[in-house]
Amino acid sequence: MPTSAQDCVDPLVTGILDRWEGQGLPGDPWPFMAVCAVGRLHQLLQKALDVELKKLGLTRTGYYLLTTLALKTDGRARLSTLSRLVMMHPTSVKLTVDQLEAAGWVARSPHPSDRRATLVEITESGRDRAGIVNEALVSPDGPMGAFTGLHQDLFEALQPARRAGGDMEL
C-alpha cells in the first residue's frame, strides 16, 4: 500500500496525498479516502439498484425486506427482527410492510405465542418479485452491468471492515 505520493501510481490518489502533505493536515489521509471511496461506491450502487426497482414498483427498503424474507427458512419474521436485519427504524419497516402488503407481496399474521408481536410472511407473488429484481441485478445488460463479475469480490473485500466495525455476520 502506498504511504506517500511518490509510492502511488493513481494520479487521483497522488494528488490527494500531495495536497494532504502540502496543507500540513494532521493524521493519515487513508481514512478520509476510504470513507469517500465507500460513499461514492454506495451512491453508484444505489443509483443502479433504484433504476431496476423503479421499473418494478419497489423501494430499496421493500426490496431488502422481500429478499430478507425470501432467505428465511419459513419465509417469515417478526417486524422487530426485520427492523434489526435491515438496520432500519421499526416505523420505516412497518410503513414499508404496509406497502408490500397492499401490493400482495407479504401478509401479516399474529405471532402464535407472543401477542405483542406481528409476523410478516412473503407471498409467492412477493418471492417472484424479489426474484425478478435479483435476476436483473446480475444481468450484464442491467443497471448493475458495470459491476458484472465484481459483486463477490466487492462483498468479500468489505467483510473485514464491516466485522471490525461491529456489524453482524452475513
N, C-alpha and C positions, 0 to 999 in steps of 0.2 A: 504494500500500500504506500503511495507517495506521501511523504511528510512535508515536502516543500514544493514550491512551484517548479524548481529545477528537476525534480523527480517525476513530474507528471507530463503525460503526452496529450491529455484532453485540454484544448485551449480554454474552454469554459472554466474548468477546474483550475487551470493555471492562473487565469485572470482573477478568480476569487481568492486563491491563495496569495497572489501578489498583492492584491488590494488589502487583504486581511493583515498581512505583514506590514504593508506600506502605511496603513492607517493606525498601526500600533494597537489593534484590537486585542484585548486580553483573551486568554483561553485558546482553545483549539477550534478551528473552523469546521471540523468534520461533523459535530452535532448539528450545527446550523445547516450544513449542506445535506445531511441525511434527512432532516425534517422537511426541507424544501423539496428534495427529490421524492420522498414518500407522498408529500402533499400534492405535488404535480401529477404523479402517477395515479393517485387516488382520484383526482379530477378527471383524468383521461379515461380511467376505467368506468367511473360513474357516468360520464357522458356517453360512452359506448353502450353501457347497460341500459341507460334511460331511453336511447333510441329504440331498442328492441322492446322494452317494457311498454312504451307508449303505444306501439302498434298493437299490443295485446291487452291494453286496458288495465295494466298493473302498475302499482307504485313499487319502489325499491323495497319498502317495508313489506308490502304484500308478497312480493317475490321471496324475500327472506323467510317470511312465515310459512308460505306454501312449501318451499323446499325443505325447511326445517321439519315441518310436519311429515312430509313425504319420507324423510330419513328416519323417523321414529318407527320402531318395530310395529307398533299398532296404529300408527298414523294419527296419534292424538297426544295432547299435552295440556297441562293446566295453563291458564292465561299467565300466571305468575312465572311458570317455567319458561314459556315463550319469551316473556319480557327479559328474563335473565340471559337466555341463549342468544337473543339478537341484540342484547345490550341497549334496550330502549325502555323508556318510561312506560309503566303499565297503562297509563291513559292512552298513549300513542298506539300501543299494541291493541288495546280494546277497540279504539276507533278503526284501526285497520281491519280487525276481525269483523267489525260491523260491515265494512265494505265488502270483504271477501264473502261473508255470509249472504249479503244481499245479491251477490253475483252467483251464488250457489257453489262456491269453491270450498267452503268449510261449513261445518254445522256445530252448534254448541249443544252441550248437554250438562246436566248437573253431575258433579263428581259423586260416585256411588257411596263413598264413605266420609266425605267432608262436605258438609252443607254449605260451607263458605266458598268452596272452590268451583270453578267452571272449567269443563273440559272443552277443548276445541279439537275437532277431528276433520282431517282433509277428506273431501269427497272425491269420487272418481273424476269428476269434471275438474276439480282443483289439481289433482295429480296430473291429469292430461295437460292442463295449462302450464304447470311448472315444467313438465317435460318438454313442451314446445319451446319455452324460453331457454332451457338448458341446451337443447339441440341447436338452437340459433346461435348461442354464445360460443359454441365450438366450431361453427361453420367458418371456413376461411373467407367466405364471401359475406359474412355477417358483420355486425357493427364492431365486434372484437377481433376481426380478422387480422388486424395488425399485431395481435398478441399470440397468433397461432403458433403452437409449439413452445410457448414461454410460460403457460399457465402453471404447470407443475414446478418448473424451475423457480418462478416467482414466489409461489407458495412456500417451497422449501427454503428459499433464501430468507424469507421473512420470519419463519418459525423461531429461530433462536432469539430474535429481538422481541417477538411477542411474548415468549416464555420468560425472558429476562424482565420484561415489564409487568409480569404477574398475570398475564391473560391465561384463560383456561385452555386445556388441550383440545384440539380439534380432531 
